[in-house]
Amino acid sequence: MCGINSLTEDPTPGGEIVRGASGQPTGLLKDEAMRLASELIPAPTDKHKREAVLYAAQLLLSHGVTMVLDMGYAPLDAAGSRIDLQHVLEPLAEEGKLPLRVQAFLPLPACYRGLRATELAEQLAGAHPSGLQVALHAIGDRALQGLRSWARMRRPTRRTCPWTARWL
């Protein structure tokens, strides 16, 4: 189906077609080698996405989970990795059929370089005293410095995770 055989080379960089002792592919594809198969899988339809969201919501509710977080990933490839669900979630919520609360992160432009430490402190200043839980995504030394500075300024609350102090 995928055309993978003993002569097929591992995709580079970062892919591996796992082979048995005879050199024949076992069917296990690692990392970038997954693209050899995933490109053949049709993208899910909106109907399938809707059914999947409702199924997942019921499964989560059965375990007591009432809120989920959507990191806002856009589609990565035709196989459906990182599927964009916004156009499925919004109609379900409007119809009153979404049984969970969904928090979403907003996508940023590719050129976005983050906030300065002072800007971050200003934007977060109202969150902590109000008892709001803050989630941040920090990459790089400057971002981590700003996050550490803000974390040192805040006062402990019952929502503060006790194990985070050792990293600040």
Secondary structure, DSSP 4 states (H G I P E B T S, - for coil): -----TTPPPPTTTEEEEE-TTS-EEEEEEEGGGHHHHTTSPPPPHHHHHHHHHHHHHHHHHTT--EEEE--PPP-STT-TT---HHHHHHHHHTT---SEEEEPPP--TT-----HHHHHHHHTTTTTTT--------SHHHHHHHHHHHHHSPP-TTS-GGGGGG-
